[in-house]
Structures are given as C-alpha cells and as structure tokens.
C-alpha cells in the first residue's frame, strides 16, 4: 500500500517534491535531505499532507 506524499522544505516552506512511501515501513513522518531551489542548498524536507 503506497501513498503519495508531498515534501516541504523546512526553511522556506516550499513544496518541492512529491514521492510515494510505504506506510507499513514508514508509519512516522518522513524526513529527508533534498536540494531546495529557493534556498539553493540542501535542506531537510518533511512530509506534509
Ligand atoms: Zn527551501
């Protein structure tokens, strides 16, 4: 069961990425380092609804 989620930059709050995740494997909120075009650097991106 995979669900589409949106990843939001922790610094500028831009929604830069969408991805899917397996809810059984990752029940908690996903957090990953991604390149943000607005911040122009790698930042922590968090799952948002
Ligand atoms: Zn950003």
mmCIF file of the protein (N, C-alpha, C, O) and its ligand, coordinates in Angstrom:
data_MODEL
# 
_entry.id   MODEL 
# 
loop_
_entity.id 
_entity.type 
_entity.pdbx_number_of_molecules 
1 polymer     1 
2 non-polymer 1 
# 
_entity_poly.entity_id                      1 
_entity_poly.type                           'polypeptide(L)' 
_entity_poly.nstd_linkage                   no 
_entity_poly.nstd_monomer                   no 
_entity_poly.pdbx_seq_one_letter_code       
;(UNK)(UNK)(UNK)(UNK)(UNK)(UNK)(UNK)(UNK)(UNK)(UNK)(UNK)(UNK)(UNK)(UNK)(UNK)(UNK)
(UNK)(UNK)(UNK)(UNK)(UNK)(UNK)(UNK)(UNK)(UNK)(UNK)(UNK)(UNK)(UNK)(UNK)(UNK)(UNK)
(UNK)(UNK)(UNK)(UNK)(UNK)(UNK)(UNK)(UNK)(UNK)(UNK)(UNK)(UNK)(UNK)(UNK)(UNK)(UNK)
(UNK)
;
_entity_poly.pdbx_seq_one_letter_code_can   XXXXXXXXXXXXXXXXXXXXXXXXXXXXXXXXXXXXXXXXXXXXXXXXX 
_entity_poly.pdbx_strand_id                 A 
# 
loop_
_entity_poly_seq.entity_id 
_entity_poly_seq.num 
_entity_poly_seq.mon_id 
_entity_poly_seq.hetero 
1 1  UNK n 
1 2  UNK n 
1 3  UNK n 
1 4  UNK n 
1 5  UNK n 
1 6  UNK n 
1 7  UNK n 
1 8  UNK n 
1 9  UNK n 
1 10 UNK n 
1 11 UNK n 
1 12 UNK n 
1 13 UNK n 
1 14 UNK n 
1 15 UNK n 
1 16 UNK n 
1 17 UNK n 
1 18 UNK n 
1 19 UNK n 
1 20 UNK n 
1 21 UNK n 
1 22 UNK n 
1 23 UNK n 
1 24 UNK n 
1 25 UNK n 
1 26 UNK n 
1 27 UNK n 
1 28 UNK n 
1 29 UNK n 
1 30 UNK n 
1 31 UNK n 
1 32 UNK n 
1 33 UNK n 
1 34 UNK n 
1 35 UNK n 
1 36 UNK n 
1 37 UNK n 
1 38 UNK n 
1 39 UNK n 
1 40 UNK n 
1 41 UNK n 
1 42 UNK n 
1 43 UNK n 
1 44 UNK n 
1 45 UNK n 
1 46 UNK n 
1 47 UNK n 
1 48 UNK n 
1 49 UNK n 
# 
loop_
_struct_asym.id 
_struct_asym.entity_id 
A 1 
B 2 
# 
loop_
_chem_comp.id 
_chem_comp.type 
_chem_comp.mon_nstd_flag 
UNK 'L-peptide linking' . 
ZN  non-polymer         . 
# 
_pdbx_entity_nonpoly.entity_id   2 
_pdbx_entity_nonpoly.name        ? 
_pdbx_entity_nonpoly.comp_id     ZN 
# 
_pdbx_nonpoly_scheme.asym_id         B 
_pdbx_nonpoly_scheme.entity_id       2 
_pdbx_nonpoly_scheme.mon_id          ZN 
_pdbx_nonpoly_scheme.ndb_seq_num     1 
_pdbx_nonpoly_scheme.pdb_seq_num     101 
_pdbx_nonpoly_scheme.auth_seq_num    101 
_pdbx_nonpoly_scheme.pdb_mon_id      ZN 
_pdbx_nonpoly_scheme.auth_mon_id     ZN 
_pdbx_nonpoly_scheme.pdb_strand_id   A 
_pdbx_nonpoly_scheme.pdb_ins_code    . 
# 
loop_
_atom_site.group_PDB 
_atom_site.id 
_atom_site.type_symbol 
_atom_site.label_atom_id 
_atom_site.label_alt_id 
_atom_site.label_comp_id 
_atom_site.label_asym_id 
_atom_site.label_entity_id 
_atom_site.label_seq_id 
_atom_site.pdbx_PDB_ins_code 
_atom_site.Cartn_x 
_atom_site.Cartn_y 
_atom_site.Cartn_z 
_atom_site.occupancy 
_atom_site.B_iso_or_equiv 
_atom_site.pdbx_formal_charge 
_atom_site.auth_seq_id 
_atom_site.auth_comp_id 
_atom_site.auth_asym_id 
_atom_site.auth_atom_id 
_atom_site.pdbx_PDB_model_num 
ATOM   1   N  N  . UNK A 1 1  ? 0.843  -1.194 0.000  1.00 0.00 ? 1   UNK A N  1 
ATOM   2   C  CA . UNK A 1 1  ? 0.000  0.000  0.000  1.00 0.00 ? 1   UNK A CA 1 
ATOM   3   C  C  . UNK A 1 1  ? 0.876  1.242  0.000  1.00 0.00 ? 1   UNK A C  1 
ATOM   4   O  O  . UNK A 1 1  ? 1.431  1.613  1.035  1.00 0.00 ? 1   UNK A O  1 
ATOM   5   N  N  . UNK A 1 2  ? 1.004  1.886  -1.151 1.00 0.00 ? 2   UNK A N  1 
ATOM   6   C  CA . UNK A 1 2  ? 1.858  3.070  -1.249 1.00 0.00 ? 2   UNK A CA 1 
ATOM   7   C  C  . UNK A 1 2  ? 0.988  4.314  -1.358 1.00 0.00 ? 2   UNK A C  1 
ATOM   8   O  O  . UNK A 1 2  ? -0.046 4.314  -2.025 1.00 0.00 ? 2   UNK A O  1 
ATOM   9   N  N  . UNK A 1 3  ? 1.423  5.360  -0.697 1.00 0.00 ? 3   UNK A N  1 
ATOM   10  C  CA . UNK A 1 3  ? 0.640  6.580  -0.664 1.00 0.00 ? 3   UNK A CA 1 
ATOM   11  C  C  . UNK A 1 3  ? 1.479  7.749  -1.155 1.00 0.00 ? 3   UNK A C  1 
ATOM   12  O  O  . UNK A 1 3  ? 2.661  7.848  -0.826 1.00 0.00 ? 3   UNK A O  1 
ATOM   13  N  N  . UNK A 1 4  ? 0.888  8.616  -1.926 1.00 0.00 ? 4   UNK A N  1 
ATOM   14  C  CA . UNK A 1 4  ? 1.594  9.807  -2.408 1.00 0.00 ? 4   UNK A CA 1 
ATOM   15  C  C  . UNK A 1 4  ? 1.691  10.832 -1.292 1.00 0.00 ? 4   UNK A C  1 
ATOM   16  O  O  . UNK A 1 4  ? 0.708  11.131 -0.615 1.00 0.00 ? 4   UNK A O  1 
ATOM   17  N  N  . UNK A 1 5  ? 2.892  11.364 -1.110 1.00 0.00 ? 5   UNK A N  1 
ATOM   18  C  CA . UNK A 1 5  ? 3.099  12.389 -0.092 1.00 0.00 ? 5   UNK A CA 1 
ATOM   19  C  C  . UNK A 1 5  ? 3.848  13.573 -0.715 1.00 0.00 ? 5   UNK A C  1 
ATOM   20  O  O  . UNK A 1 5  ? 4.478  13.444 -1.765 1.00 0.00 ? 5   UNK A O  1 
ATOM   21  N  N  . UNK A 1 6  ? 3.769  14.700 -0.060 1.00 0.00 ? 6   UNK A N  1 
ATOM   22  C  CA . UNK A 1 6  ? 4.451  15.915 -0.504 1.00 0.00 ? 6   UNK A CA 1 
ATOM   23  C  C  . UNK A 1 6  ? 5.559  16.239 0.481  1.00 0.00 ? 6   UNK A C  1 
ATOM   24  O  O  . UNK A 1 6  ? 5.380  16.122 1.694  1.00 0.00 ? 6   UNK A O  1 
ATOM   25  N  N  . UNK A 1 7  ? 6.725  16.654 -0.060 1.00 0.00 ? 7   UNK A N  1 
ATOM   26  C  CA . UNK A 1 7  ? 7.851  17.020 0.794  1.00 0.00 ? 7   UNK A CA 1 
ATOM   27  C  C  . UNK A 1 7  ? 8.025  18.533 0.789  1.00 0.00 ? 7   UNK A C  1 
ATOM   28  O  O  . UNK A 1 7  ? 8.129  19.157 -0.268 1.00 0.00 ? 7   UNK A O  1 
ATOM   29  N  N  . UNK A 1 8  ? 8.054  19.107 1.976  1.00 0.00 ? 8   UNK A N  1 
ATOM   30  C  CA . UNK A 1 8  ? 8.131  20.556 2.150  1.00 0.00 ? 8   UNK A CA 1 
ATOM   31  C  C  . UNK A 1 8  ? 9.475  20.939 2.764  1.00 0.00 ? 8   UNK A C  1 
ATOM   32  O  O  . UNK A 1 8  ? 9.939  20.320 3.721  1.00 0.00 ? 8   UNK A O  1 
ATOM   33  N  N  . UNK A 1 9  ? 10.090 21.979 2.189  1.00 0.00 ? 9   UNK A N  1 
ATOM   34  C  CA . UNK A 1 9  ? 11.354 22.469 2.723  1.00 0.00 ? 9   UNK A CA 1 
ATOM   35  C  C  . UNK A 1 9  ? 11.154 22.997 4.144  1.00 0.00 ? 9   UNK A C  1 
ATOM   36  O  O  . UNK A 1 9  ? 10.211 23.745 4.398  1.00 0.00 ? 9   UNK A O  1 
ATOM   37  N  N  . UNK A 1 10 ? 12.024 22.618 5.058  1.00 0.00 ? 10  UNK A N  1 
ATOM   38  C  CA . UNK A 1 10 ? 11.911 23.060 6.438  1.00 0.00 ? 10  UNK A CA 1 
ATOM   39  C  C  . UNK A 1 10 ? 12.282 24.517 6.636  1.00 0.00 ? 10  UNK A C  1 
ATOM   40  O  O  . UNK A 1 10 ? 11.968 25.087 7.681  1.00 0.00 ? 10  UNK A O  1 
ATOM   41  N  N  . UNK A 1 11 ? 12.944 25.141 5.662  1.00 0.00 ? 11  UNK A N  1 
ATOM   42  C  CA . UNK A 1 11 ? 13.396 26.520 5.828  1.00 0.00 ? 11  UNK A CA 1 
ATOM   43  C  C  . UNK A 1 11 ? 12.474 27.526 5.144  1.00 0.00 ? 11  UNK A C  1 
ATOM   44  O  O  . UNK A 1 11 ? 12.044 28.489 5.779  1.00 0.00 ? 11  UNK A O  1 
ATOM   45  N  N  . UNK A 1 12 ? 12.163 27.324 3.864  1.00 0.00 ? 12  UNK A N  1 
ATOM   46  C  CA . UNK A 1 12 ? 11.332 28.294 3.141  1.00 0.00 ? 12  UNK A CA 1 
ATOM   47  C  C  . UNK A 1 12 ? 9.885  27.837 2.998  1.00 0.00 ? 12  UNK A C  1 
ATOM   48  O  O  . UNK A 1 12 ? 9.038  28.595 2.526  1.00 0.00 ? 12  UNK A O  1 
ATOM   49  N  N  . UNK A 1 13 ? 9.601  26.618 3.397  1.00 0.00 ? 13  UNK A N  1 
ATOM   50  C  CA . UNK A 1 13 ? 8.247  26.046 3.367  1.00 0.00 ? 13  UNK A CA 1 
ATOM   51  C  C  . UNK A 1 13 ? 7.710  25.813 1.958  1.00 0.00 ? 13  UNK A C  1 
ATOM   52  O  O  . UNK A 1 13 ? 6.512  25.599 1.773  1.00 0.00 ? 13  UNK A O  1 
ATOM   53  N  N  . UNK A 1 14 ? 8.592  25.854 0.976  1.00 0.00 ? 14  UNK A N  1 
ATOM   54  C  CA . UNK A 1 14 ? 8.179  25.496 -0.373 1.00 0.00 ? 14  UNK A CA 1 
ATOM   55  C  C  . UNK A 1 14 ? 7.931  24.006 -0.474 1.00 0.00 ? 14  UNK A C  1 
ATOM   56  O  O  . UNK A 1 14 ? 8.618  23.206 0.162  1.00 0.00 ? 14  UNK A O  1 
ATOM   57  N  N  . UNK A 1 15 ? 6.951  23.640 -1.274 1.00 0.00 ? 15  UNK A N  1 
ATOM   58  C  CA . UNK A 1 15 ? 6.670  22.219 -1.511 1.00 0.00 ? 15  UNK A CA 1 
ATOM   59  C  C  . UNK A 1 15 ? 7.360  21.806 -2.799 1.00 0.00 ? 15  UNK A C  1 
ATOM   60  O  O  . UNK A 1 15 ? 6.857  22.039 -3.898 1.00 0.00 ? 15  UNK A O  1 
ATOM   61  N  N  . UNK A 1 16 ? 8.521  21.189 -2.639 1.00 0.00 ? 16  UNK A N  1 
ATOM   62  C  CA . UNK A 1 16 ? 9.396  20.966 -3.784 1.00 0.00 ? 16  UNK A CA 1 
ATOM   63  C  C  . UNK A 1 16 ? 9.263  19.593 -4.426 1.00 0.00 ? 16  UNK A C  1 
ATOM   64  O  O  . UNK A 1 16 ? 9.534  19.437 -5.617 1.00 0.00 ? 16  UNK A O  1 
ATOM   65  N  N  . UNK A 1 17 ? 8.858  18.621 -3.667 1.00 0.00 ? 17  UNK A N  1 
ATOM   66  C  CA . UNK A 1 17 ? 8.881  17.251 -4.176 1.00 0.00 ? 17  UNK A CA 1 
ATOM   67  C  C  . UNK A 1 17 ? 7.613  16.505 -3.799 1.00 0.00 ? 17  UNK A C  1 
ATOM   68  O  O  . UNK A 1 17 ? 7.006  16.738 -2.754 1.00 0.00 ? 17  UNK A O  1 
ATOM   69  N  N  . UNK A 1 18 ? 7.241  15.603 -4.691 1.00 0.00 ? 18  UNK A N  1 
ATOM   70  C  CA . UNK A 1 18 ? 6.250  14.604 -4.301 1.00 0.00 ? 18  UNK A CA 1 
ATOM   71  C  C  . UNK A 1 18 ? 6.896  13.243 -4.463 1.00 0.00 ? 18  UNK A C  1 
ATOM   72  O  O  . UNK A 1 18 ? 7.735  13.041 -5.340 1.00 0.00 ? 18  UNK A O  1 
ATOM   73  N  N  . UNK A 1 19 ? 6.506  12.330 -3.624 1.00 0.00 ? 19  UNK A N  1 
ATOM   74  C  CA . UNK A 1 19 ? 7.049  10.988 -3.673 1.00 0.00 ? 19  UNK A CA 1 
ATOM   75  C  C  . UNK A 1 19 ? 5.993  10.028 -3.145 1.00 0.00 ? 19  UNK A C  1 
ATOM   76  O  O  . UNK A 1 19 ? 4.904  10.441 -2.746 1.00 0.00 ? 19  UNK A O  1 
ATOM   77  N  N  . UNK A 1 20 ? 6.324  8.764  -3.148 1.00 0.00 ? 20  UNK A N  1 
ATOM   78  C  CA . UNK A 1 20 ? 5.417  7.789  -2.545 1.00 0.00 ? 20  UNK A CA 1 
ATOM   79  C  C  . UNK A 1 20 ? 6.153  7.090  -1.432 1.00 0.00 ? 20  UNK A C  1 
ATOM   80  O  O  . UNK A 1 20 ? 7.382  7.012  -1.436 1.00 0.00 ? 20  UNK A O  1 
ATOM   81  N  N  . UNK A 1 21 ? 5.406  6.588  -0.485 1.00 0.00 ? 21  UNK A N  1 
ATOM   82  C  CA . UNK A 1 21 ? 6.040  5.817  0.573  1.00 0.00 ? 21  UNK A CA 1 
ATOM   83  C  C  . UNK A 1 21 ? 5.146  4.664  0.978  1.00 0.00 ? 21  UNK A C  1 
ATOM   84  O  O  . UNK A 1 21 ? 3.934  4.664  0.762  1.00 0.00 ? 21  UNK A O  1 
ATOM   85  N  N  . UNK A 1 22 ? 5.793  3.693  1.568  1.00 0.00 ? 22  UNK A N  1 
ATOM   86  C  CA . UNK A 1 22 ? 5.095  2.526  2.077  1.00 0.00 ? 22  UNK A CA 1 
ATOM   87  C  C  . UNK A 1 22 ? 4.728  2.779  3.538  1.00 0.00 ? 22  UNK A C  1 
ATOM   88  O  O  . UNK A 1 22 ? 5.600  2.872  4.402  1.00 0.00 ? 22  UNK A O  1 
ATOM   89  N  N  . UNK A 1 23 ? 3.452  2.886  3.795  1.00 0.00 ? 23  UNK A N  1 
ATOM   90  C  CA . UNK A 1 23 ? 3.018  3.250  5.142  1.00 0.00 ? 23  UNK A CA 1 
ATOM   91  C  C  . UNK A 1 23 ? 3.330  2.181  6.184  1.00 0.00 ? 23  UNK A C  1 
ATOM   92  O  O  . UNK A 1 23 ? 3.446  2.474  7.374  1.00 0.00 ? 23  UNK A O  1 
ATOM   93  N  N  . UNK A 1 24 ? 3.462  0.958  5.728  1.00 0.00 ? 24  UNK A N  1 
ATOM   94  C  CA . UNK A 1 24 ? 3.794  -0.111 6.673  1.00 0.00 ? 24  UNK A CA 1 
ATOM   95  C  C  . UNK A 1 24 ? 5.235  0.017  7.145  1.00 0.00 ? 24  UNK A C  1 
ATOM   96  O  O  . UNK A 1 24 ? 5.549  -0.246 8.305  1.00 0.00 ? 24  UNK A O  1 
ATOM   97  N  N  . UNK A 1 25 ? 6.117  0.430  6.215  1.00 0.00 ? 25  UNK A N  1 
ATOM   98  C  CA . UNK A 1 25 ? 7.532  0.556  6.564  1.00 0.00 ? 25  UNK A CA 1 
ATOM   99  C  C  . UNK A 1 25 ? 7.811  1.855  7.297  1.00 0.00 ? 25  UNK A C  1 
ATOM   100 O  O  . UNK A 1 25 ? 8.644  1.906  8.203  1.00 0.00 ? 25  UNK A O  1 
ATOM   101 N  N  . UNK A 1 26 ? 7.094  2.923  6.889  1.00 0.00 ? 26  UNK A N  1 
ATOM   102 C  CA . UNK A 1 26 ? 7.346  4.243  7.456  1.00 0.00 ? 26  UNK A CA 1 
ATOM   103 C  C  . UNK A 1 26 ? 6.043  4.833  7.965  1.00 0.00 ? 26  UNK A C  1 
ATOM   104 O  O  . UNK A 1 26 ? 5.414  5.653  7.294  1.00 0.00 ? 26  UNK A O  1 
ATOM   105 N  N  . UNK A 1 27 ? 5.658  4.424  9.113  1.00 0.00 ? 27  UNK A N  1 
ATOM   106 C  CA . UNK A 1 27 ? 4.411  4.928  9.694  1.00 0.00 ? 27  UNK A CA 1 
ATOM   107 C  C  . UNK A 1 27 ? 4.581  6.366  10.162 1.00 0.00 ? 27  UNK A C  1 
ATOM   108 O  O  . UNK A 1 27 ? 3.631  7.148  10.147 1.00 0.00 ? 27  UNK A O  1 
ATOM   109 N  N  . UNK A 1 28 ? 5.790  6.709  10.576 1.00 0.00 ? 28  UNK A N  1 
ATOM   110 C  CA . UNK A 1 28 ? 6.047  8.052  11.090 1.00 0.00 ? 28  UNK A CA 1 
ATOM   111 C  C  . UNK A 1 28 ? 6.273  9.029  9.934  1.00 0.00 ? 28  UNK A C  1 
ATOM   112 O  O  . UNK A 1 28 ? 6.397  8.613  8.782  1.00 0.00 ? 28  UNK A O  1 
ATOM   113 N  N  . UNK A 1 29 ? 6.325  10.303 10.239 1.00 0.00 ? 29  UNK A N  1 
ATOM   114 C  CA . UNK A 1 29 ? 6.505  11.342 9.241  1.00 0.00 ? 29  UNK A CA 1 
ATOM   115 C  C  . UNK A 1 29 ? 7.892  11.253 8.597  1.00 0.00 ? 29  UNK A C  1 
ATOM   116 O  O  . UNK A 1 29 ? 8.920  11.197 9.272  1.00 0.00 ? 29  UNK A O  1 
ATOM   117 N  N  . UNK A 1 30 ? 7.871  11.243 7.282  1.00 0.00 ? 30  UNK A N  1 
ATOM   118 C  CA . UNK A 1 30 ? 9.115  11.109 6.528  1.00 0.00 ? 30  UNK A CA 1 
ATOM   119 C  C  . UNK A 1 30 ? 9.910  12.418 6.557  1.00 0.00 ? 30  UNK A C  1 
ATOM   120 O  O  . UNK A 1 30 ? 9.344  13.504 6.435  1.00 0.00 ? 30  UNK A O  1 
ATOM   121 N  N  . UNK A 1 31 ? 11.237 12.292 6.721  1.00 0.00 ? 31  UNK A N  1 
ATOM   122 C  CA . UNK A 1 31 ? 12.094 13.465 6.663  1.00 0.00 ? 31  UNK A CA 1 
ATOM   123 C  C  . UNK A 1 31 ? 13.353 13.107 5.894  1.00 0.00 ? 31  UNK A C  1 
ATOM   124 O  O  . UNK A 1 31 ? 13.994 12.096 6.181  1.00 0.00 ? 31  UNK A O  1 
ATOM   125 N  N  . UNK A 1 32 ? 13.712 13.936 4.913  1.00 0.00 ? 32  UNK A N  1 
ATOM   126 C  CA . UNK A 1 32 ? 14.843 13.607 4.075  1.00 0.00 ? 32  UNK A CA 1 
ATOM   127 C  C  . UNK A 1 32 ? 15.545 14.880 3.616  1.00 0.00 ? 32  UNK A C  1 
ATOM   128 O  O  . UNK A 1 32 ? 14.939 15.950 3.553  1.00 0.00 ? 32  UNK A O  1 
ATOM   129 N  N  . UNK A 1 33 ? 16.833 14.749 3.295  1.00 0.00 ? 33  UNK A N  1 
ATOM   130 C  CA . UNK A 1 33 ? 17.590 15.902 2.794  1.00 0.00 ? 33  UNK A CA 1 
ATOM   131 C  C  . UNK A 1 33 ? 17.462 15.972 1.286  1.00 0.00 ? 33  UNK A C  1 
ATOM   132 O  O  . UNK A 1 33 ? 17.757 15.013 0.573  1.00 0.00 ? 33  UNK A O  1 
ATOM   133 N  N  . UNK A 1 34 ? 17.006 17.150 0.805  1.00 0.00 ? 34  UNK A N  1 
ATOM   134 C  CA . UNK A 1 34 ? 16.835 17.366 -0.625 1.00 0.00 ? 34  UNK A CA 1 
ATOM   135 C  C  . UNK A 1 34 ? 17.348 18.751 -0.977 1.00 0.00 ? 34  UNK A C  1 
ATOM   136 O  O  . UNK A 1 34 ? 17.461 19.634 -0.127 1.00 0.00 ? 34  UNK A O  1 
ATOM   137 N  N  . UNK A 1 35 ? 17.658 18.912 -2.272 1.00 0.00 ? 35  UNK A N  1 
ATOM   138 C  CA . UNK A 1 35 ? 18.092 20.229 -2.726 1.00 0.00 ? 35  UNK A CA 1 
ATOM   139 C  C  . UNK A 1 35 ? 16.875 21.114 -2.940 1.00 0.00 ? 35  UNK A C  1 
ATOM   140 O  O  . UNK A 1 35 ? 15.940 20.736 -3.647 1.00 0.00 ? 35  UNK A O  1 
ATOM   141 N  N  . UNK A 1 36 ? 16.890 22.297 -2.325 1.00 0.00 ? 36  UNK A N  1 
ATOM   142 C  CA . UNK A 1 36 ? 15.804 23.256 -2.473 1.00 0.00 ? 36  UNK A CA 1 
ATOM   143 C  C  . UNK A 1 36 ? 16.237 24.366 -3.420 1.00 0.00 ? 36  UNK A C  1 
ATOM   144 O  O  . UNK A 1 36 ? 17.259 25.014 -3.193 1.00 0.00 ? 36  UNK A O  1 
ATOM   145 N  N  . UNK A 1 37 ? 15.461 24.592 -4.488 1.00 0.00 ? 37  UNK A N  1 
ATOM   146 C  CA . UNK A 1 37 ? 15.804 25.623 -5.464 1.00 0.00 ? 37  UNK A CA 1 
ATOM   147 C  C  . UNK A 1 37 ? 15.657 27.026 -4.904 1.00 0.00 ? 37  UNK A C  1 
ATOM   148 O  O  . UNK A 1 37 ? 16.334 27.950 -5.355 1.00 0.00 ? 37  UNK A O  1 
ATOM   149 N  N  . UNK A 1 38 ? 14.787 27.191 -3.936 1.00 0.00 ? 38  UNK A N  1 
ATOM   150 C  CA . UNK A 1 38 ? 14.571 28.506 -3.338 1.00 0.00 ? 38  UNK A CA 1 
ATOM   151 C  C  . UNK A 1 38 ? 15.704 28.856 -2.379 1.00 0.00 ? 38  UNK A C  1 
ATOM   152 O  O  . UNK A 1 38 ? 16.245 29.961 -2.420 1.00 0.00 ? 38  UNK A O  1 
ATOM   153 N  N  . UNK A 1 39 ? 16.059 27.905 -1.516 1.00 0.00 ? 39  UNK A N  1 
ATOM   154 C  CA . UNK A 1 39 ? 17.175 28.119 -0.590 1.00 0.00 ? 39  UNK A CA 1 
ATOM   155 C  C  . UNK A 1 39 ? 18.524 27.955 -1.298 1.00 0.00 ? 39  UNK A C  1 
ATOM   156 O  O  . UNK A 1 39 ? 19.546 28.446 -0.821 1.00 0.00 ? 39  UNK A O  1 
ATOM   157 N  N  . UNK A 1 40 ? 18.516 27.277 -2.412 1.00 0.00 ? 40  UNK A N  1 
ATOM   158 C  CA . UNK A 1 40 ? 19.707 26.990 -3.213 1.00 0.00 ? 40  UNK A CA 1 
ATOM   159 C  C  . UNK A 1 40 ? 20.749 26.214 -2.409 1.00 0.00 ? 40  UNK A C  1 
ATOM   160 O  O  . UNK A 1 40 ? 21.949 26.475 -2.495 1.00 0.00 ? 40  UNK A O  1 
ATOM   161 N  N  . UNK A 1 41 ? 20.263 25.267 -1.636 1.00 0.00 ? 41  UNK A N  1 
ATOM   162 C  CA . UNK A 1 41 ? 21.145 24.362 -0.899 1.00 0.00 ? 41  UNK A CA 1 
ATOM   163 C  C  . UNK A 1 41 ? 20.328 23.161 -0.449 1.00 0.00 ? 41  UNK A C  1 
ATOM   164 O  O  . UNK A 1 41 ? 19.110 23.117 -0.620 1.00 0.00 ? 41  UNK A O  1 
ATOM   165 N  N  . UNK A 1 42 ? 21.019 22.195 0.127  1.00 0.00 ? 42  UNK A N  1 
ATOM   166 C  CA . UNK A 1 42 ? 20.326 21.031 0.666  1.00 0.00 ? 42  UNK A CA 1 
ATOM   167 C  C  . UNK A 1 42 ? 19.705 21.386 2.004  1.00 0.00 ? 42  UNK A C  1 
ATOM   168 O  O  . UNK A 1 42 ? 20.364 21.938 2.885  1.00 0.00 ? 42  UNK A O  1 
ATOM   169 N  N  . UNK A 1 43 ? 18.431 21.063 2.142  1.00 0.00 ? 43  UNK A N  1 
ATOM   170 C  CA . UNK A 1 43 ? 17.741 21.323 3.397  1.00 0.00 ? 43  UNK A CA 1 
ATOM   171 C  C  . UNK A 1 43 ? 16.938 20.082 3.782  1.00 0.00 ? 43  UNK A C  1 
ATOM   172 O  O  . UNK A 1 43 ? 16.754 19.175 2.970  1.00 0.00 ? 43  UNK A O  1 
ATOM   173 N  N  . UNK A 1 44 ? 16.469 20.051 5.008  1.00 0.00 ? 44  UNK A N  1 
ATOM   174 C  CA . UNK A 1 44 ? 15.605 18.963 5.451  1.00 0.00 ? 44  UNK A CA 1 
ATOM   175 C  C  . UNK A 1 44 ? 14.207 19.185 4.893  1.00 0.00 ? 44  UNK A C  1 
ATOM   176 O  O  . UNK A 1 44 ? 13.624 20.257 5.054  1.00 0.00 ? 44  UNK A O  1 
ATOM   177 N  N  . UNK A 1 45 ? 13.685 18.172 4.245  1.00 0.00 ? 45  UNK A N  1 
ATOM   178 C  CA . UNK A 1 45 ? 12.325 18.227 3.731  1.00 0.00 ? 45  UNK A CA 1 
ATOM   179 C  C  . UNK A 1 45 ? 11.454 17.279 4.515  1.00 0.00 ? 45  UNK A C  1 
ATOM   180 O  O  . UNK A 1 45 ? 11.832 16.137 4.777  1.00 0.00 ? 45  UNK A O  1 
ATOM   181 N  N  . UNK A 1 46 ? 10.287 17.759 4.888  1.00 0.00 ? 46  UNK A N  1 
ATOM   182 C  CA . UNK A 1 46 ? 9.386  16.959 5.702  1.00 0.00 ? 46  UNK A CA 1 
ATOM   183 C  C  . UNK A 1 46 ? 8.092  16.685 4.979  1.00 0.00 ? 46  UNK A C  1 
ATOM   184 O  O  . UNK A 1 46 ? 7.633  17.476 4.155  1.00 0.00 ? 46  UNK A O  1 
ATOM   185 N  N  . UNK A 1 47 ? 7.525  15.568 5.299  1.00 0.00 ? 47  UNK A N  1 
ATOM   186 C  CA . UNK A 1 47 ? 6.242  15.178 4.725  1.00 0.00 ? 47  UNK A CA 1 
ATOM   187 C  C  . UNK A 1 47 ? 5.132  16.111 5.213  1.00 0.00 ? 47  UNK A C  1 
ATOM   188 O  O  . UNK A 1 47 ? 5.030  16.410 6.402  1.00 0.00 ? 47  UNK A O  1 
ATOM   189 N  N  . UNK A 1 48 ? 4.315  16.558 4.282  1.00 0.00 ? 48  UNK A N  1 
ATOM   190 C  CA . UNK A 1 48 ? 3.108  17.312 4.633  1.00 0.00 ? 48  UNK A CA 1 
ATOM   191 C  C  . UNK A 1 48 ? 1.920  16.687 3.936  1.00 0.00 ? 48  UNK A C  1 
ATOM   192 O  O  . UNK A 1 48 ? 2.070  15.931 2.976  1.00 0.00 ? 48  UNK A O  1 
ATOM   193 N  N  . UNK A 1 49 ? 0.755  17.006 4.423  1.00 0.00 ? 49  UNK A N  1 
ATOM   194 C  CA . UNK A 1 49 ? -0.464 16.456 3.810  1.00 0.00 ? 49  UNK A CA 1 
ATOM   195 C  C  . UNK A 1 49 ? -0.840 17.279 2.577  1.00 0.00 ? 49  UNK A C  1 
ATOM   196 O  O  . UNK A 1 49 ? -1.836 16.981 1.917  1.00 0.00 ? 49  UNK A O  1 
HETATM 197 ZN ZN . ZN  B 2 .  ? 13.812 25.948 0.837  1.00 0.00 ? 101 ZN  A ZN 1 
# 
